[in-house]
Amino acid sequence: MSIYVEISALVLAAFGIFIAIAAFVFDLRRRKHRGVAREEFVRAFTQTGTPDIPEAVYRFYTRSWFFGNLTIAPDDSLERVLNKGEQDVEDDAVLLMKKLGLKPPSEEARMRWNEQIQTSRGKPSDAPRFSMDSNPRSPIQTVRDMVLWLDWVRQHQNPA
């Protein structure tokens, strides 16, 4: 029985060391990253007509970072800079819509959105222009993409 206790303690210690190293590497990457001030970030989205969305996105991503004190830039990759996977990005979009008081688009609107992105890479006049490295399966790749997606959702809210 004591061998199991020793093995469990060893596994737990190894896991703790792994977490500590991962946190250290995460923090090193964060320190090297250079974003922009909130005011400059919001100015990059004057075409949205309202500062509410860029401010909410900036606040969401700078305050949700594990170590804090992170600034972001509009073209920061959600995957590379913020370590967000595809499901994380979808979850973030849902949380941001709730924070902004937006209703999720209907399934029909989502399908129209996806068709527009897949066929024209965001070129129709009412669809936002996404970053060049966006893939059609997951068009929200950068912080800019998230702001533009949320602005599109705001513009396409169904009247109550």
C-alpha positions as a LaTeX table, in Angstrom:
\begin{tabular}{lrrr}
\hline
Residue & $x$ (\AA) & $y$ (\AA) & $z$ (\AA) \\
\hline
Met1 & 0.00 & 0.00 & 0.00 \\
Ser2 & 2.85 & 2.43 & 0.75 \\
Ile3 & 4.25 & 2.01 & $-2.78$ \\
Tyr4 & 0.95 & 3.38 & $-4.14$ \\
Val5 & 1.18 & 6.37 & $-1.82$ \\
Glu6 & 4.75 & 7.05 & $-2.95$ \\
Ile7 & 3.82 & 6.72 & $-6.63$ \\
Ser8 & 0.81 & 9.01 & $-6.13$ \\
Ala9 & 2.98 & 11.59 & $-4.40$ \\
Leu10 & 5.53 & 11.39 & $-7.20$ \\
Val11 & 2.87 & 11.80 & $-9.90$ \\
Leu12 & 1.35 & 14.74 & $-8.02$ \\
Ala13 & 4.78 & 16.38 & $-7.65$ \\
Ala14 & 5.54 & 15.87 & $-11.35$ \\
Phe15 & 2.18 & 17.42 & $-12.26$ \\
Gly16 & 2.90 & 20.40 & $-9.98$ \\
Ile17 & 6.30 & 20.91 & $-11.62$ \\
Phe18 & 4.69 & 20.71 & $-15.07$ \\
Ile19 & 2.13 & 23.37 & $-14.11$ \\
Ala20 & 4.84 & 25.63 & $-12.69$ \\
Ile21 & 6.95 & 25.36 & $-15.87$ \\
Ala22 & 3.93 & 25.96 & $-18.10$ \\
Ala23 & 2.98 & 29.05 & $-16.06$ \\
Phe24 & 6.55 & 30.35 & $-16.31$ \\
Val25 & 6.64 & 29.89 & $-20.10$ \\
Phe26 & 3.20 & 31.51 & $-20.39$ \\
Asp27 & 4.42 & 34.50 & $-18.40$ \\
Leu28 & 7.58 & 34.84 & $-20.50$ \\
Arg29 & 5.49 & 34.93 & $-23.69$ \\
Arg30 & 3.18 & 37.52 & $-22.16$ \\
Arg31 & 6.09 & 39.78 & $-21.18$ \\
Lys32 & 7.44 & 39.74 & $-24.74$ \\
His33 & 4.07 & 40.66 & $-26.25$ \\
Arg34 & 3.45 & 44.32 & $-27.09$ \\
Gly35 & $-0.14$ & 45.39 & $-27.50$ \\
Val36 & $-1.65$ & 48.86 & $-27.58$ \\
Ala37 & $-3.37$ & 51.09 & $-25.04$ \\
Arg38 & $-7.15$ & 50.82 & $-24.75$ \\
Glu39 & $-7.70$ & 54.22 & $-26.41$ \\
Glu40 & $-5.61$ & 53.26 & $-29.45$ \\
Phe41 & $-7.40$ & 49.92 & $-29.68$ \\
Val42 & $-10.83$ & 51.59 & $-29.66$ \\
Arg43 & $-9.69$ & 54.15 & $-32.28$ \\
Ala44 & $-8.82$ & 51.28 & $-34.61$ \\
Phe45 & $-12.55$ & 50.50 & $-34.80$ \\
Thr46 & $-14.10$ & 53.88 & $-35.52$ \\
Gln47 & $-15.96$ & 52.30 & $-38.46$ \\
Thr48 & $-18.12$ & 50.33 & $-36.01$ \\
Gly49 & $-19.80$ & 53.57 & $-34.98$ \\
Thr50 & $-19.82$ & 52.68 & $-31.30$ \\
Pro51 & $-16.90$ & 52.28 & $-28.92$ \\
Asp52 & $-18.87$ & 49.84 & $-26.75$ \\
Ile53 & $-17.86$ & 46.70 & $-28.63$ \\
Pro54 & $-14.11$ & 47.37 & $-28.96$ \\
Glu55 & $-13.97$ & 48.52 & $-25.33$ \\
Ala56 & $-15.77$ & 45.37 & $-24.15$ \\
Val57 & $-13.49$ & 43.11 & $-26.22$ \\
Tyr58 & $-10.34$ & 44.89 & $-25.00$ \\
Arg59 & $-11.47$ & 44.70 & $-21.38$ \\
Phe60 & $-12.54$ & 41.05 & $-21.76$ \\
Tyr61 & $-9.23$ & 39.85 & $-23.16$ \\
Thr62 & $-6.94$ & 41.99 & $-21.01$ \\
Arg63 & $-8.71$ & 41.11 & $-17.79$ \\
Ser64 & $-9.18$ & 37.43 & $-18.57$ \\
Trp65 & $-5.47$ & 36.79 & $-19.11$ \\
Phe66 & $-4.06$ & 34.41 & $-16.51$ \\
Phe67 & $-1.23$ & 36.70 & $-15.33$ \\
Gly68 & $-2.83$ & 40.09 & $-15.91$ \\
Asn69 & $-1.14$ & 43.25 & $-17.23$ \\
Leu70 & $-1.50$ & 42.13 & $-20.84$ \\
Thr71 & $-2.23$ & 44.63 & $-23.57$ \\
Ile72 & $-3.57$ & 43.45 & $-26.89$ \\
Ala73 & $-3.53$ & 44.78 & $-30.44$ \\
Pro74 & $-6.34$ & 44.44 & $-32.98$ \\
Asp75 & $-4.44$ & 41.97 & $-35.15$ \\
Asp76 & $-3.31$ & 39.71 & $-32.30$ \\
Ser77 & $-4.05$ & 36.08 & $-33.01$ \\
Leu78 & $-6.51$ & 34.60 & $-30.54$ \\
Glu79 & $-4.71$ & 31.27 & $-30.84$ \\
Arg80 & $-1.08$ & 32.37 & $-30.69$ \\
Val81 & $-1.28$ & 35.32 & $-28.30$ \\
Leu82 & $-4.20$ & 34.35 & $-26.08$ \\
Asn83 & $-3.92$ & 30.56 & $-26.45$ \\
Lys84 & $-7.56$ & 30.25 & $-27.50$ \\
Gly85 & $-8.76$ & 27.20 & $-29.36$ \\
Glu86 & $-11.75$ & 27.14 & $-31.69$ \\
Gln87 & $-14.20$ & 26.20 & $-28.92$ \\
Asp88 & $-12.71$ & 28.86 & $-26.62$ \\
Val89 & $-13.33$ & 31.50 & $-29.30$ \\
Glu90 & $-16.95$ & 30.39 & $-29.67$ \\
Asp91 & $-17.40$ & 30.49 & $-25.89$ \\
Asp92 & $-15.83$ & 33.96 & $-25.77$ \\
Ala93 & $-18.20$ & 35.20 & $-28.47$ \\
Val94 & $-21.20$ & 33.95 & $-26.48$ \\
Leu95 & $-19.93$ & 35.57 & $-23.27$ \\
Leu96 & $-19.20$ & 38.85 & $-25.03$ \\
Met97 & $-22.67$ & 38.88 & $-26.64$ \\
Lys98 & $-24.19$ & 38.47 & $-23.16$ \\
Lys99 & $-22.00$ & 41.25 & $-21.73$ \\
Leu100 & $-23.02$ & 43.55 & $-24.57$ \\
Gly101 & $-26.70$ & 42.65 & $-24.33$ \\
Leu102 & $-26.75$ & 41.16 & $-27.82$ \\
Lys103 & $-28.93$ & 38.27 & $-28.82$ \\
Pro104 & $-27.19$ & 35.42 & $-30.61$ \\
Pro105 & $-27.98$ & 35.50 & $-34.32$ \\
Ser106 & $-30.58$ & 33.10 & $-35.62$ \\
Glu107 & $-29.43$ & 29.89 & $-37.25$ \\
Glu108 & $-30.47$ & 31.37 & $-40.61$ \\
Ala109 & $-28.32$ & 34.47 & $-40.01$ \\
Arg110 & $-25.38$ & 32.32 & $-38.93$ \\
Met111 & $-25.71$ & 30.26 & $-42.11$ \\
Arg112 & $-25.78$ & 33.45 & $-44.22$ \\
Trp113 & $-22.70$ & 34.67 & $-42.35$ \\
Asn114 & $-20.85$ & 31.40 & $-42.89$ \\
Glu115 & $-21.76$ & 31.34 & $-46.59$ \\
Gln116 & $-20.52$ & 34.90 & $-47.03$ \\
Ile117 & $-17.21$ & 34.11 & $-45.34$ \\
Gln118 & $-16.72$ & 30.85 & $-47.19$ \\
Thr119 & $-17.50$ & 32.24 & $-50.63$ \\
Ser120 & $-16.03$ & 35.72 & $-50.51$ \\
Arg121 & $-13.75$ & 35.93 & $-47.45$ \\
Gly122 & $-15.77$ & 38.85 & $-46.05$ \\
Lys123 & $-16.06$ & 40.98 & $-49.17$ \\
Pro124 & $-19.86$ & 41.56 & $-49.28$ \\
Ser125 & $-20.71$ & 45.06 & $-48.16$ \\
Asp126 & $-22.54$ & 43.96 & $-45.02$ \\
Ala127 & $-19.95$ & 41.37 & $-43.89$ \\
Pro128 & $-16.82$ & 42.41 & $-42.04$ \\
Arg129 & $-13.45$ & 41.97 & $-43.64$ \\
Phe130 & $-11.51$ & 39.32 & $-41.79$ \\
Ser131 & $-7.80$ & 38.93 & $-41.43$ \\
Met132 & $-6.01$ & 37.33 & $-44.35$ \\
Asp133 & $-5.08$ & 34.15 & $-42.46$ \\
Ser134 & $-8.67$ & 33.37 & $-41.48$ \\
Asn135 & $-9.90$ & 29.97 & $-42.52$ \\
Pro136 & $-13.49$ & 29.48 & $-43.69$ \\
Arg137 & $-14.28$ & 26.99 & $-40.93$ \\
Ser138 & $-13.43$ & 29.41 & $-38.15$ \\
Pro139 & $-13.42$ & 33.00 & $-39.42$ \\
Ile140 & $-12.70$ & 34.54 & $-36.00$ \\
Gln141 & $-8.92$ & 34.28 & $-35.80$ \\
Thr142 & $-7.86$ & 37.67 & $-34.41$ \\
Val143 & $-9.10$ & 40.16 & $-31.85$ \\
Arg144 & $-10.14$ & 42.37 & $-34.80$ \\
Asp145 & $-12.25$ & 39.52 & $-36.17$ \\
Met146 & $-14.04$ & 39.22 & $-32.82$ \\
Val147 & $-14.85$ & 42.96 & $-32.74$ \\
Leu148 & $-16.13$ & 42.88 & $-36.33$ \\
Trp149 & $-18.19$ & 39.73 & $-35.69$ \\
Leu150 & $-19.84$ & 41.31 & $-32.64$ \\
Asp151 & $-20.51$ & 44.51 & $-34.59$ \\
Trp152 & $-22.11$ & 42.42 & $-37.36$ \\
Val153 & $-24.28$ & 40.69 & $-34.75$ \\
Arg154 & $-25.29$ & 44.12 & $-33.36$ \\
Gln155 & $-26.22$ & 45.36 & $-36.84$ \\
His156 & $-28.33$ & 42.24 & $-37.52$ \\
Gln157 & $-30.32$ & 42.13 & $-34.30$ \\
Asn158 & $-33.92$ & 41.23 & $-34.92$ \\
Pro159 & $-36.28$ & 43.98 & $-33.79$ \\
Ala160 & $-38.29$ & 42.86 & $-30.79$ \\
\hline
\end{tabular}
